[in-house]
Amino acid sequence: MAQAFSRIYGTGFVTGERAVPNELMAKIMETSDEWIRERSGIQQRYYVREGTSTSDLGAEAAKKALADAGVRFDEIDYVVCATMTPDYYFPGIGSQVQAKLGMGDVPALDIRQQCSGFVYGMQVCDALIRAGAAKKLLFVGAEVHTGFMPFSKQAWKVLMGDSTEPVPQSEQDWHSKFRHLTVLFGDAAGACVMGPTEDASRGLLGYAVHSDGKNVESLYVPSAGFKYRPYFDEAMAKEGRGVPVMDGKTVFKMAVTKMPEAIHEVCGKVGCKLEDIDLVIPHQANLRISEAMQKALKLPDEKVYNNIMKYGNTTAATIPIAYDECRKSGRIKKGDLVCFVGLGAGFHWGAALMRE
């Protein structure tokens, strides 16, 4: 079994201020609770109020993780943030989280691996700690997806509980064009405090990470990039090109193939067997993907954790949220072997093993 060099000492998460059940989504577009649950397993998601940013959520999640770890803000010597929805096109949110927490000018690093951001980030954080570049490190995964939702002002009033007036049919028709994607996402942030471990039997043990850009247009945003001149224009907005485009069949096939492969690979690297794993925490993209992955690995229900029904897909935040819930509910106990796994746009995918 591989030797651990770093471990997680505290965790925390926050969600957007407003819980939005499927029934509310059905008031602004042609959908239903049954339609959404059948395709994704999602029952609700959380949205931020207008003005709440990704870095706001990241800072609040960080406060909870720091309190859980018993670490002061001024003890953190490195910040790493993963997001695909920064407050601005650039910079990323790392320096803003650092500033909002009053940490001083400690280095702040941003990574962009989308739904696999937590797995990639774990490897980056572990490497920084192993190299001696950080002793007490803050790692944040945060997203505000509502920024790309193409909803009308009246639709937002309905979703946020500020109006019961019906949404005009023409607006519902427009929203319905994007329903296969917009119903999936929520706003949230998860964070953890990491540092060296004195007990080499506990902590992060190994990783298997990969990227392949051949199918990048199977999941991407067809606007707001420097391939275009200008990088965003009025036509893009009118066509709804700020909303991600997804080839669902390709993404599903890759996820249910690559995630099991990564788990087998990291087990081989670490020197353990699949049956040694006590709990797999997959990225929460779609319950059907998690179920197919579980079936491929022949894992019993008690060895796979899913919470997408409560939060939707929160991209870089899904795994730290799930891990925090498992730690604090007793689902994970000291000595358990835990596997994190995910696949995201790019495409990037991977798995990480950790001994709690």
N, C-alpha and C positions, 0 to 999 in steps of 0.2 A: 504494500500500500504506500502511495506517495506521502511525502512529508509536507505538512502544512506550514506556511510561512506567515499568513495573515488570516484574520477572521473578522466577523461582524460582531460589534459590541452593543449596538442599539439600532432600533428601527422605528419608523413612524410613517403615517400617511394621512392625507387629507383629500377630500373630494370637492368638486364644485358645490356652490351653495344650494342648488335646486335639484331635487330628485325629480326625474321625468320618466314616469311609467309609460309603457307602450300605448296605453289608452290615450294619453295626451298626444303622442305622435300621430295617432289615427285622426286627430282633430285638424291636422294641418296638411295631410297628404292621404293618398289612397293606400292605406295599410290597415293592419289590425294586430291585436295582441297575438292571436293565433299565427298569423303570417310571420311575424318577427320571431316568435319562439321556435317555430318549426324549422326555420332556416339558420338560426344563430344561437338559440337557447337564452337570449337576453330578455329580461323582464323589465328592466329599467336601466337608466344611466343617470349621471349627474352632470349638470351644466353650470358654468360660472355665470354670475351676473356680469353684465357689460361693464368693462373697466377692470375686472380681475384678470391678471395676466398669468402666463405660465411661470414666470419667476416668482410671483406672489405665492402661488401654490407650492412651488419648490421650497421657498423659504419657510413656509408654515410646516411642511412635512419635515424639513430639516430640524426645526425647533423641537418637534416631537421625538425625532431620532436622537438628538443630542441629550434631551432630558432622560430618555430611556437608557442611554449609555452612561449617564452621569458625567458628561463632558461639557465644559464651558465653550462658548463660541470662540474665545481667544486661545483655546488650546488646539484648534484645528489648523493644520499647516498646509493643507491642500484641498481644493474643491474640484470635483469632477461632476459634470452634468450631462445627461443624455436627454435629448428632445428632438422632435421633428417639427415642433410648433413654437419656435422662439417668439419672444415679444415683438421682435423686429426681424426684417429679412437678415440683417446682421447688426450687431454681433449676436452670438449665442447668449444663453442665460446665465452662464457660470459666474461672470463678474457681477451680474445684477443680484444673484442669490447671495454672493459673498458680501456685497455692499449692504443689502437689506438686513443681513445678520450682524453687521458691524464687525466683520472679521479683520479689517485692515487689508493690506496689500498682498495677502497670501496668493499663490498662483491658483488660477481657475481655468480648468480645461473643459472644452465642449467636444462631445462626440456625436455622430449622426448615423446611427445604425438602425433607426426606426424601431420596429417591433423586436429586434434582437439587441437593442441598446443596453439592456441590463446585463445580458450575458457577456457581451463585448466589454462593457464597462467594468465588470468584475475582474476580467483579465487585466485591463489597464490599471485598475486600482491595486490589484495584487502585485503587479510588476513594479509600480511606484514604491510600494511598501518594501518589497524585496530589495529594491535598489537603494533603499535608504533615503529616497527623495521625500518620503512622507512617513510620519509616525502616527498621527491622528488625522484621518482623512474622512471627508464628507462626500458621499456619493448620492446624487439625486437623479431620479427619473421623473420627468414632469411633462404634462401635455394639456393644452387647451385647444381641443379640436373644433370647438364651436366657431372659431374664426373662419373655417372654410365651409360652414353650413350656409347654403344659398337661400335662407329663409327670409320671408318678407317681415316688415316691422310688426304687422298684426300677428303673424305666426309666432314671433318671439314673445309678444305680449301674452299669447295663449299659453305657450310653453312655460313661461316664467310665472304664471298665475296672476298676471296683471290685467287680464281681460277674459271675458267669457263670450265676447262677440265672435260670430263665425268668421272663418277665413274665407275670402272670396274664392270661387271655384277656379278662376284663372290662376290664382296663386297656388292653390292646392295642386293643380295640374303641373305647374312648374316644379314644385317641391317633389312631386311623385317621380319625376325623371331621375332623381338621385336617391331614391329611397333605399335601394339595395346597399348603399354605402352609408348614408347619413344615420340610419337607425342603429348602426353598429357602434358608434364612437361616443365616448364620454370624456369628461374633464377630471383630472386627478393628478396627484403626485405622491411618490413614495421615496423614502430616503433611508440611508443607513450610515452608521459611523463605523469605520474600519481602522484596524491597526495591526501591528505585529502580534503574534501569538507566542506565549511562553510554553504552551502545551502543543507540541508538534503533531499530536494525534487529532487535534481539533482545528478546523478552519478550512480554507479553500485548498483543494487538492489538485485540480487539473481542469483543462479546457480542451474543447475541440471546436474550432471556429473556422468558417469558410465564407467565401464570397464568390458570386458569379454574376456578371453584368449582362450576359447575353439576352436575358428576358426582362430587362429593366422596364420596358414599356408595358409589362403585364401588371405593374402596380407603381404608379407615379402620378405626379401632378403636371398636367400639360400646359403650364404657364409659369409666370413669375421666376423664370430662370434666364441665365445669360446666354442661352442658345438663341433667345429671341431678342429682337430689337424693336421697340423697347422691351424690357423684360416683363412688363405688364402693361396692357392697354385696355381701352374701353371694350373692344370686341371680345376679349378674353372674359371680362366680367359678364357681358351679356350672354355669352355662350355657356357660362357656368364652368369655365375651365380652371377655376380655382379649386374645384372639388376633385379629389383623387379619382383616377381611372383604374379599374381593376378587372382583370380577366380572372374571374372567380375559379374557373376550372384549373387554370395553370397554377394559381396560388395554392389551391387545395391539394393538388397533386404534389407540388413541391414540399408543402408543409408535412404531409403525412408520409413522405418518403425521406426527406432530409433530416427531420427531427429525430426519428428513431435511429437513423444512421449515426447521427452525432452522439446520441446517448451510448450506443454500442462502442463507438470510437473512444469516447472519454473513459468509459469503463476499462477498455483495453490499456489506455495510457496510464491510468491510475493503479491498475492491477486488482480490479474487483469484478464481480459478476453482476449481471442485471438484477438477479434475485437478491443481491446484497443491498440494493437501494431501498430505503424505507419510504421515501416520498418523492414523487416527481411533481415539480411545479412548472407547468408549461406556460408560455405566453398566452394570454387570454384573448385570442383573436376571434374565435368562433367555437362554440361548444362542440359542434360537429367535427371540427378538426381535432380537438382534444380527444374526443371519443374514438376517432379513427386511429390516432396515434396510439392510444391505450390498447386498442384491439390488435394493432400490428405488433406491439410489444408483449401482448398477452399478460397485461398487468391487472390485478384485481382493483376494484373501486377504491379500496382503502389506501392504495398506493399512488393515487393521482388526485391532485387538488384542483378544483375549479370554482371560481367565484364570478365568472363573466355575467351570470344572470343578474347580479346586483349592481355591477359597475359598467358593463359594456367593455369595449376595447379601449383601454387607456394607454396603448402603445408602450412607451418606455416605463410607464408606471405600473403595468399589470403585475409583473413578477414581484417587485418589492412590496406591493400591497398584499398580495397573496402570502408572501413569506411572513410579513408582519402579523397577519391574521393567524397563521399557523403557529408561530412562536408564542403568541399571547393567549391562544386558546388551548394550548397543550397538545396540539396536533403533531408538533415536532418536539422531541425531547432530547436532552443531552446525549450525545453519542450517536444520534440518528444520521444516516447517510442520505443527504438531500441532493437532488439533481434539478438544476434550472435548465430550461431548454426553450428556444424560440427561433422563429424565422421571420424576417422582415424585408421590406422593399429594398431593392438594390441589385440582386438579392443577397442578403447576409443571413447566416444561420449559425447556430452552435449550441453547445451544452457545457455546463460547468458542474463539477461535483464538489460538495462541501460536507465536512463532518461537523455536525452541530456541537 
